[in-house]
Amino acid sequence: MPRPLAHAPVSAPIALFADVHGNLEALEAVLAEVGQRGVSGIYVAGDLLFGGQEPLAVWKRLVEVKARCVRGASDLALATLDPSRLVPKTDLERQRRETFLRTREAVGELVLRYLERLPDALRVPMVDGREIVVVHGSPAAPTLEIGHDMPDEEVLALIGDDPADIVACGGSHVAFQRAVSEVRVLGLGSVGESPEGGVAHYAIVTPRLDGTLVEQSWVRFGAHA
């Protein structure tokens, strides 16, 4: 399964991304890009499987590349929500219920149990003494996302008293960076469901003694490549 824990301080570049949503083609495009950067590890900020056509293949690729993953809102729902309690009232809700059922059937009970056991946050110590916390939503509330246009006071409330220097988060599907107080917030965007369509976001973080280098980028995939 994707490893939930980081151990020794990171001294080489790492890749971070979020919200793959079962989109294998987008994931492969990102993995090809970060593979050229010689990253020492891959960290994924949740919402791994729900939404796309190939959730099991996405899971297998994350396992293969030894990705360290946190649990997103849709991951928790897949693992714990009783499908019989889903009573759709609109065509969109019916469509999402069908996707939910299809995803659960495709990945099977073993993967669902792994999803349930993924952590809400990962702490990544860096050799320069700084620390990254990887979350799907926010450090203070795993299901509440940090938005790029949120007022500073709302962002600070969602960070809470977390000690990390960099908060790397998913959920919003919008890639952004902003400094709030002494914390750098890194919105990782989305691999599989970016607002632009046909574009997959990722970030490369390189620890350096003179300051952590954060590079955000994207790659086109599919018909848009």
N, C-alpha and C positions, 0 to 999 in steps of 0.2 A: 504494500500500500504506500501512497505518498507519505514521506516521513514527517511527523508532526513537530519534531524538535530540532533546534540548532544547538551546537555545542561550542567548539573552539571559536575564538574571535576570527572574523573574516578578514583576510588580508588581500584578496584578489577580487576582481569584479564579480558581481552577482546580478542575476536577472530577476525582475519582479514584473508580474502582470496579474490580471484579474478577469473574472467574468468570462470564462471560456464558453459557457452555456452549450456544451455538447457540440461545438462547431470544430470538427476535426481539421478541415481545410485551413481555417484561420489559425488554429494551434500549430499546425505543421509549418505555416509561413513564419510564425514567430520563433519557433524552435530553430528553424534554419538560420534566421537572423542572429539570434543570441549564440548559436553554435559557432558562428564566425568570430565572436568576440572573446572566446576562451573563458567563459564564465565558470566560476567555481561552484556555483549552486543556483538553483531555480526556486523561487518562492511565489506561490499563487494565492491571491487574496479572495478565494471563495467563489461561489456560484459556478461550479465546475461543469455540471452535466445537464441541467434542465434547459430545454429549449431547442436544441439542435437535433440533427438526424442521427448522430453517431456517438451517443453518450458512452457506451461501453468502450469503443475504440479510443475516445478521449481519455477515459480512466486508465486504460492500458498504457497509453503513451506517457501519461504523467508518472505512472509507476516506473516505466522503462527509463525515463530521464531522472529518476529519483527526486522528483519535485517535492518540496515541503509545502503543504497546503493548510490553509485554515478553512473553517466551515462557514459558508455563506447562508443566507436566508433560504434560498431554494434547496441547498444541500440538506439543511435541517428539515425542511418540509418533506422532501422526498423520503427521508429516513424515518420520520415520525408521524406524519399526517395520515390518518385513516381515510383512504379513498372513498369509503362509503359516506363520509361526512361532507363530501364535495357535492353540492347541489347547484349546478349552474343555472343562471337565470337569463343569460344573454348568449348570443352566438360566440362572442369572444371568450366568455367563461367556459362554454362547452368545448371550444377549441383547446383552451389551456388545460382543461381536465383530461382531454384525450392525450395531449402531450405528456401530462403528468403520469397517466397510466402507462403509456407507451415507454416512457423513460424508466419507470420502476421495473417493468417487465424485462426491458432490454438489459439492465445492469444486474438484476438478481439480488437476492437477499444478502449475500455475503458483502457485496459492494455497499449496499445500503447500510449495513452495520458499520463498515469502515467510515462511511460518511458521518454517521452519528457520533463516532468517537473522535473525529477531527477536532482540534482545539479552536477556540474563538480567536486566539491571538498567538502569534509567534514572535519571540524576541531574538533579534539577530545582533549579537555584540560584534563590534568592528575593532580592528587592531588599533585604530586611532583613539579608542576610548569612547567613541560615540556608540549609540544603540539605535537600531530600527525596530519599531513594532509594526508587524504586518497584521492587519485586521480587514474584515470585509466591510463592516460599517464604521465603527469608531471605537476607541479604547473604552469609553465609558458605557457604550450601548452597542453591542454587536449588530443589532438590527437597524440602527439609525445611521444613515450615511452622512458623510461630510460633503457638502456641496461646494462647488467652486465660487459661487456668489453669495455664500452665507455670511452674515455679519460676524466680525471677529469674536464677539462675545458668545455667539451660539457655537462657533467652532471650539472655543476654549471650554465651554460646558461639555462638549462631546469628547474632548481630550481628557478632561477631568484632571486628576493628579498623576496621570501616567508620566513616568520619568524619561521616556524615550526622547531622543533628539529629532528623530524623523518618524512621522506617522505615515505609513504606506497603506492606502486604503482603496477598496473597490466600491461597488454598489451604485455609484452615480452614472457609470459608463462614460463619463467625461474626463479626459486627461487634463490635469492641471498641476501647478505648483504654487504654493503661497507660504509666506512666513507669517505666523501668528505668535506674538510674543517671541519666545526664543525657540519655538518649535517650527520645523519645516514640515508642511503637510504635502504629501505626494499623492495626488489622485491618479490612480493607475489606469483609468479609462476602462476599456473593454476589449478583449480579444475577439469574442464571438458576436457581440451585439453593440458595436459602436454606433453612435448616432450618424456618422458619416456613411455607413454601409460600405462593405468591401474593404474596410480598413481595420487592422488589428493593432492595438496599442501595446507597448511594453516599455520598460525602463531598465537602464543599466546603472548600478550604483558601484562606485569604486572608492574604497576607503583610502585616504591619503593623510599623512601627518599634517599637511598644510590646509586641510579642509576636504570633507567628503565631496566627491564629484557625482552629481546626479544628472544623467542624460535621459531625456524622454524622447521616444521615437515611435514610428509606426511603419507598417508594411502593408502593401496591398495584397489581396489574395483573390483567387477565383477569376471571374471574368474581368475584374478590375485590375488584375496584375499587369 
